[in-house]
């Protein structure tokens, strides 16, 4: 299932609606390979819904063969019930990624909004508009969940070269700023 050269798969976890968006490197910039929303039936019992989500996520991994998974981190929710459901869905996604051997990176909503819209407080419409423009889509993704997942994929794809350069340049116990400076001086990550 795991393809080291495959696209980055962004996941915006949710139990009722779980957004996904796969982004690959095209010759003229990032390209959306696939996106949409996985859904579970609200009338089904919780174990059935989690099993459905698990099977659907595993099928995505087979279809899209991602090289990495970028998952939105749950930071804080005013609605405890929503927070628990999102946490459960996130756990299912993480377990499926571990089974498939796909590396996972978490991003906060603010990190993604800042990377995509240049504003950590951007609203969903701004994120949808920027994702549409950056990926040269014919139309905005109908679901904000799918747009958020594409934004996660973009955020990770853009940051990966810098993370790799910093990791390669960082001596044991060295400072992050020094490692970034050394990597940039060698022309890595640009």
N, C-alpha and C positions, 0 to 999 in steps of 0.2 A: 504493500500500500504506500509506503513512504518513498518519495522521489526527491533526492537532494537538489534536483534542478527544476522542480515543479513550482507552481505558483504559491504565493502566500495566501493563506485562507484566513480571512477575518471572521470572527464569530461575535455577534452581539447576543449573549445568552438570554433566554427567556423560556418559560415553560409553555405558555400559550403560543407565543411567537418568538422564534429563534432566528435572527437574521444571519445570513452568511453571504460572503462576497470574496471571490478569488481574484487576485491581481497578479499578473505576470509581467515580465519585462519584455516589451515589444521593441522593435528596431527604432521606433520614433517616440518611445515613452511607454508609460504603464498602460496595460490593456486589461479590461475586465474579461475574465475567462468565463465567469458564471456568477450569478447572484440570485437571491430570493429569500424566502422565509419558510422555515420548517414549522409546522403547526401540530399541536396535539389537541385532542378533544377535551374541552373543559368538563364534560359530563363523565369522562372516564375517571377511574380512581387513580390516585397518585402513582402507585407502582406501575400501572399500565402506561400512564403518560410518560414516565421516565424511561420505560423500556422502549416505547415508540421513538422518543427523542434519541436514545442511544443507537437504535437501529438506523435511523435516518442520518445521523452524524457519521456513522461508520460507512454508510452507502456513499455519502459525500466524499469521504476520504478515498474510496475506491474510484469514484468517477473523476475527481479532480487531482488526485495524487499530489497533495501539497508538500512543499518543502519545509514549511513552517506554519504555525498557527498563532494568530494574534487574537487575544481574547480580552474583551472589556472587563476591567476590574470593578467589582462592586465596592464602592467606597462607603456610601451612606444612603439610606432610604428612609423617608418619613413613614412609609407604609411598611410595617413589619411583615405582613403577609406577602407583599410583593418581593421584599428583600429575601425572604426564605425561598420563595419559588425561583427567583433568579439564581440564588446560591445553589439550589438543587440542580438546576439546569446547567449551570457552570460546572458543577462537579461531574455531571454526566459527560460533558464535552471533554473535560480534562482526563477523565478515565479512558475515554475512547482514544484520545491522542496518545496516552501512555501505552495503550494496547498496540497502537499502530507504529509506535516509535517516532512520533512527530514532535519536534521541539515546540514548546509553548512559551510565549512571552505575553505578559499582561500589560495593559495600558489603561490609565484612568481616562474617563470621558474628557477631562480638561486637556490632557496631553494630546489626544486625538484631534480635538477641536482646534487647538493651537497649531498643530502640524498641518491641518487641512485648510482651515479658514483664517489662520493667523490671529485667532482670538479664542482664548480658552473658555470664553462664555458665549460662543456662537450658538445660535439656536438651530433646531433641526432643519429648517428651510435653508439656512446658509450652508450647512454641511451638505445637504442634498444638491444644492446648486454648484458647490465647488467640486464635489465628486463627479457630477455630470460633466463639468468643464474639463477637469483633469484627465478623466478617462475617455473623453470625447464620445460620450453616449448620445444617442439620438434623442433620448428623453430622460427626465429625472426618474430614478427608481421609484416605483409607485409606493413602496413601503419605506418609511424612515428607518426601520430595522435593517433592511437590506443596504440602504445608503450608509448607515453607521458601520455595518460590517465591511463594506468596501473601503470606507475611511480607515478602519483598523488595518486592513490589508495594505493600503497605501502608506500609512504611518510606519508600519513595520518594514516594508520594502525600502523606503527611503532611508530609514535609520540603520539598516543592516550593514551597509558598507562602512559606516562610521564605527559601529559597534565592533565589527571585525578588525578594523584598523587599530582601534584603541586596545582591544584585547591582545593583538599581536605585539603592540608597542609597549604595553604596560609591564614594567619590571615588578618583581615581587615587592610589595610595599610602596611602590611609586604612586605619585599623585595622578589623578585623572587629568588635570589640566596639562601636566607635563607629557603624559602619554598622548593626548590629543595633539599637542604642539609637535611632538616627534613624528606622529603619523602624517600630519598635514605637511610637514617639512619634506617628507619622503614622497608626497603626492598621493598618498593613500586616502581613500574615502572621498575623492573628488571626481 
